[in-house]
Amino acid sequence: MYYTSGQGFLNLYPARAGNEWFYTADNLSQDFFQGGKPERNPSRQVFWTPVYEDLAGLGPMVPRAAPVDEGGRFLGTVALDLTLRSMESYLGHLGDERGSLFLVQRGDGRLLTQPEQP
């Protein structure tokens, strides 16, 4: 989970010693930040971003993010990265004998996850 500020800093939780991920100006161009800006998200809703490959080697990830505002002023975003592997596992627990659940990316209809078969 992380907070990205438009003021030039990033808070990562939980904080870990030796963490390689830190704030760079490039963070402000990423979907997890841009999707929270009022011009891209006028209704100030929680949003999903496109899938990306995690640089720490955890595989495909999808962030769920929300804008952070104060008094109508956009401050930044808070986001939680979910691995597609963890989502596959969760979907597997929801299925039953009548069917399966799949996660499809909005927009291009790309299949993101499907339950693992026993």
Salt bridges, closest charged atoms under 4 A:
ASP31 OD1 - ARG40 NH2 3.96
GLU39 OE2 - LYS37 NZ 3.70
ASP69 OD2 - ARG44 NE 2.87
ASP96 OD2 - ARG98 NH2 2.73
